[in-house]
Amino acid sequence: MKIFAVMLSLLLGLGLPALSLALTLDEAKAQGLVGEKADGFVAAVAPGPAPDVQALVEATNEGRRKVYAELAQRNGITPQAVAALSAEKLRGAAAPGEYLQNAAGQWQRK
């Protein structure tokens, strides 16, 4: 399980969105455009995000889905369990001022 936690931290810390995107995930979070959801994925904070923000969200979530599936298979658990563990870590590591979505679906600043 320790290997699982280390691998998850490393993979999520690599910045899963495609490198070709102009806006990075950290920049989008710092600008309040993107936040961490309770399910281990990200979303645009405001409805109708700009195309680059939407592309970043989609690329990040696709990358996370792949990582979660790989880690789940290696550890004999479900991708949902991996996503839940990841959500806890990502939300705990969020910088002050970044948006986190609560269980009711509302965005709150950390």
HELIX and SHEET records of a PDB file:
HELIX    1   1 LYS A    2  GLY A   13  1                                  12    
HELIX    2   2 LEU A   25  ALA A   30  1                                   6    
HELIX    3   3 PRO A   51  ASN A   75  1                                  25    
HELIX    4   4 PRO A   79  ALA A   93  1                                  15    
SHEET    1   A 2 VAL A  34  GLU A  36  0                                        
SHEET    2   A 2 VAL A  42  ALA A  44 -1                                        
SHEET    1   B 2 TYR A  99  GLN A 101  0                                        
SHEET    2   B 2 TRP A 107  ARG A 109 -1                                        
END                                                                             
